[in-house]
Amino acid sequence: MPLQVVADFLIDAGLDGAIARPLGSLITFVLVFAVLYWGGKAIVLPMVSRVLHKRGLDKHARTPIRKMVAVLVLFAAIAVAFGMAGYGNFLTSLATIAAAATLAIGFAMQDVIANFVAGVFIYTDKPFRIGDWIEWDGNAGIVDDISLRVTRVRTFDNELLTVPNSNLTGGVIKNPVAKDQLRMQFLFGIGYDDDIDEATDIIIEEAEKHENILEDPEPSVRLTELGDSSVGLKSRIWIANPARSDFVKTKGEYVKAVKERFDQEGISIPYPNRTIGGSLDIEGYEAVTGDD
């Protein structure tokens, strides 16, 4: 047993037995812990990384799993080192204290535990990944980091939001870039006197000209609205490999091109207008003015 070997060595070196045994326990603990911890990190972590890589897990999922394995290696090294150093009774007492502390902490940390569980669901269900553009509860941004407690999202104004994971798993999350293609819609309003077929052709032609708008699925236009002052033509177009920057840029360029073509062809985009009618009657007007 390592403890006995170290203790005997210290006694042979001239130390008193009362000092050699506790000192031997300490030295044994340090040596065993160092060997197991650093050896475990050098062997177990690379092995886990290879397994995760072969299974095709994303980077955002591999990182926290590696951290959890490193923590397990640490606790395993401590437990074995305590046993080798002869601290078995201490471990038993420590386990009892830890169980009671866990129960008390569990009640005090319900939110933390809920966020931890939600983080596990995010890793397994993969509703979004690092670098995705997501929207939830009126917020939107790019995912910077995902941990087991919180998700960090950078808004388009470059503000960093630290969002508890339970907030993201307890509601609806919109991930426009989860698929390879994204459909965009825009409602163009033209005047009632304008040619609907001509306006439709212009909207389709400008979509076909834009290099970032897909030909398949092909662009389409439908008459969807007869407003108070305009006829609504809704355009539906598709873009590939969507990202927030591409989405905004492509949509802006496309709408501008259609507007310029409308101007060239004399197709109007009416302003909203309201007509207010009615009459105003005032009783007793003559009595107030004193008119005879």
C-alpha positions in Angstrom: 0.0 0.0 0.0 1.4 3.4 -1.0 0.8 4.9 2.5 2.7 2.1 4.3 5.6 2.4 1.8 5.9 6.2 2.3 5.5 5.9 6.1 8.2 3.2 6.3 10.5 5.3 4.2 10.0 8.3 6.5 10.7 6.2 9.6 13.8 4.8 8.0 14.8 8.3 7.3 14.8 9.0 11.1 11.4 10.5 11.7 9.3 9.5 14.7 6.4 7.1 13.9 3.9 9.6 15.3 5.0 12.2 12.8 5.9 9.8 9.9 2.3 8.4 9.6 0.3 11.7 9.2 3.1 13.1 7.0 3.1 10.0 5.0 -0.7 10.2 4.5 -0.3 13.8 3.3 2.5 12.9 0.9 0.6 9.9 -0.4 -2.5 12.0 -1.0 -0.5 14.6 -3.0 1.4 12.1 -5.1 -1.7 9.9 -5.9 -3.8 12.9 -6.6 -1.2 14.5 -8.9 -0.7 11.2 -10.8 -4.4 10.5 -11.2 -5.5 14.0 -12.1 -2.8 14.9 -14.6 -2.8 11.4 -16.0 -6.5 11.4 -16.3 -6.5 14.7 -18.1 -3.8 13.5 -20.4 -5.5 10.2 -21.3 -9.3 10.5 -20.6 -9.9 14.0 -22.1 -8.3 13.3 -25.5 -10.1 9.9 -25.6 -13.5 11.6 -24.9 -12.7 14.3 -27.5 -12.1 11.6 -30.1 -15.3 9.8 -29.3 -17.4 13.0 -29.4 -15.8 14.0 -32.7 -16.5 10.5 -34.2 -20.2 10.9 -33.1 -20.3 14.2 -35.0 -21.2 16.5 -32.1 -21.0 20.2 -32.7 -18.4 22.3 -31.1 -20.9 24.0 -28.8 -21.8 20.6 -27.4 -18.3 19.2 -27.1 -16.9 22.0 -25.0 -19.3 21.6 -21.9 -19.0 17.8 -22.1 -15.2 18.1 -21.9 -15.6 20.5 -18.9 -17.9 18.0 -17.1 -15.4 15.1 -17.8 -12.6 17.2 -16.4 -14.6 17.8 -13.2 -15.3 14.1 -12.9 -11.6 13.3 -13.3 -10.9 15.9 -10.5 -13.4 14.3 -8.1 -12.2 10.8 -8.9 -8.6 11.7 -8.3 -9.6 13.3 -4.9 -11.6 10.3 -3.9 -8.9 7.7 -4.8 -6.2 9.8 -3.2 -8.1 10.1 0.0 -8.6 6.3 0.1 -4.9 5.6 -0.6 -3.9 8.1 2.1 -6.0 6.4 4.7 -8.7 9.0 4.9 -11.6 6.6 4.4 -13.5 7.6 7.5 -13.1 11.2 6.6 -14.7 10.5 3.2 -17.6 8.8 4.8 -18.3 11.8 7.0 -17.8 14.1 4.1 -20.3 12.2 2.1 -22.9 12.6 4.9 -22.3 16.3 5.2 -22.4 16.7 1.4 -25.8 14.9 1.2 -27.3 17.2 3.8 -25.7 20.2 2.1 -27.0 19.1 -1.3 -30.6 18.9 0.0 -30.4 22.4 1.5 -28.7 23.9 -1.5 -31.2 22.2 -3.8 -34.1 24.2 -2.3 -32.1 27.4 -2.4 -30.9 26.9 -6.0 -34.1 25.8 -7.8 -33.6 28.5 -10.5 -30.0 27.5 -11.1 -31.0 23.8 -11.3 -33.8 24.7 -13.7 -31.3 26.6 -15.9 -28.9 23.7 -15.8 -31.6 21.2 -16.9 -32.6 23.7 -19.7 -29.0 23.9 -20.8 -28.9 20.1 -21.1 -32.0 20.3 -23.3 -30.4 22.9 -25.5 -27.4 20.7 -26.0 -29.5 17.6 -26.9 -32.4 19.2 -28.8 -30.2 21.8 -30.6 -32.8 24.5 -31.2 -29.9 26.8 -32.1 -26.1 26.8 -32.3 -23.3 29.3 -31.6 -23.4 31.8 -34.5 -27.1 31.4 -35.1 -29.5 34.4 -35.3 -32.4 33.8 -32.9 -35.5 35.8 -31.8 -37.5 35.3 -28.6 -39.9 37.4 -26.5 -39.2 40.5 -28.6 -35.4 40.1 -28.4 -33.1 39.2 -31.2 -29.4 38.6 -31.7 -26.5 36.3 -32.6 -25.6 33.5 -30.2 -22.1 34.1 -28.8 -21.8 31.3 -26.3 -23.9 28.5 -24.7 -23.1 27.2 -21.2 -25.1 24.9 -18.9 -26.6 27.8 -17.1 -26.9 30.8 -19.4 -26.7 31.7 -23.1 -25.0 34.8 -24.2 -26.5 36.6 -27.2 -25.1 39.7 -28.9 -27.8 42.0 -30.2 -27.6 43.8 -33.6 -26.8 47.0 -31.6 -23.7 45.1 -30.2 -25.2 44.7 -26.8 -24.5 41.5 -24.9 -27.5 39.8 -23.4 -26.9 37.1 -20.7 -30.1 35.0 -20.9 -31.0 32.2 -18.4 -31.4 28.9 -20.3 -34.9 28.3 -18.8 -36.1 31.5 -20.6 -35.1 30.0 -23.9 -36.6 26.6 -23.4 -39.8 27.7 -21.7 -41.1 29.7 -24.7 -41.0 30.0 -28.5 -37.6 30.5 -30.1 -37.5 31.7 -33.7 -34.3 30.6 -35.6 -34.5 32.0 -39.1 -31.1 30.4 -40.0 -31.7 26.9 -38.8 -32.3 25.7 -42.4 -30.3 26.3 -45.6 -32.9 28.6 -47.1 -35.0 31.5 -45.8 -38.1 32.9 -47.3 -38.7 36.7 -47.2 -41.9 38.5 -47.9 -42.6 42.2 -48.7 -45.9 43.9 -49.4 -45.8 46.4 -52.3 -48.7 48.8 -52.5 -49.7 50.2 -55.9 -52.5 52.6 -57.0 -55.9 51.4 -58.0 -55.4 52.9 -61.5 -52.0 51.1 -62.0 -51.6 47.9 -64.1 -51.5 44.9 -61.7 -49.9 42.6 -64.2 -47.2 45.0 -65.1 -46.4 45.7 -61.5 -46.3 41.9 -60.9 -43.9 41.4 -63.8 -41.5 44.1 -62.4 -41.5 42.6 -59.0 -40.6 39.1 -60.4 -38.0 40.5 -62.8 -36.1 42.4 -60.1 -36.1 39.3 -58.0 -34.7 37.2 -60.8 -32.0 39.8 -61.4 -30.6 39.7 -57.9 -27.8 37.3 -57.5 -28.6 36.4 -53.9 -32.3 35.5 -54.6 -32.8 31.9 -55.5 -34.4 30.7 -58.7 -35.6 27.5 -57.1 -38.0 28.0 -55.2 -38.9 30.6 -57.7 -40.1 34.1 -56.7 -43.9 34.6 -56.6 -46.3 37.5 -56.2 -49.9 37.4 -55.0 -52.6 40.0 -54.7 -53.4 39.9 -51.0 -54.9 43.2 -50.1 -57.3 45.8 -51.3 -56.6 48.7 -49.0 -58.2 52.1 -48.6 -55.7 53.8 -50.9 -53.6 50.9 -52.5 -53.7 47.4 -53.9 -51.3 45.1 -52.0 -49.0 42.8 -53.9 -47.1 40.4 -51.6 -43.8 39.2 -53.0 -42.2 36.0 -51.7 -38.6 35.3 -52.4 -35.9 32.8 -51.1 -32.3 33.3 -50.2 -29.6 30.7 -49.5 -27.3 30.4 -46.4 -29.3 33.1 -44.5 -27.7 35.3 -42.0 -28.9 38.6 -40.5 -26.5 40.7 -42.5 -27.4 38.9 -45.8 -31.1 39.1 -45.0 -31.1 42.9 -44.4 -28.8 43.6 -47.3 -30.7 41.5 -49.8 -34.1 42.8 -48.8 -33.0 46.4 -48.9 -31.4 46.1 -52.4 -34.4 44.2 -53.7 -37.0 46.7 -52.5 -35.0 49.6 -53.8 -34.7 48.0 -57.2 -38.5 47.5 -57.4 -39.2 51.0 -56.3 -36.8 52.4 -58.9 -38.5 50.3 -61.6 -41.9 51.5 -60.5 -40.8 55.1 -60.8 -39.4 54.4 -64.3 -42.6 52.7 -65.5 -45.0 55.3 -63.9 -46.4 52.9 -61.3 -47.3 54.8 -58.1 -47.0 53.8 -54.5 -49.8 55.8 -52.9 -49.6 57.4 -49.5 -52.2 56.4 -47.0 -55.0 58.9 -46.7 -58.0 59.4 -44.5 -61.2 61.4 -45.3 -63.0 62.9 -42.3 -66.6 63.8 -42.8 -69.6 64.9 -40.7 -71.3 68.0 -39.3 -71.2 70.0 -36.1 -74.4 71.2 -34.5 -74.5 73.7 -31.6 -77.8 74.1 -29.8 -78.6 77.5 -28.3 -76.2 79.4 -30.5 -78.4 82.4 -30.8 -78.9 82.6 -27.1 -75.2 82.6 -26.5 -74.3 85.2 -29.1 -77.3 87.4 -28.1 -78.4 87.6 -31.7 -81.9 89.2 -32.1 
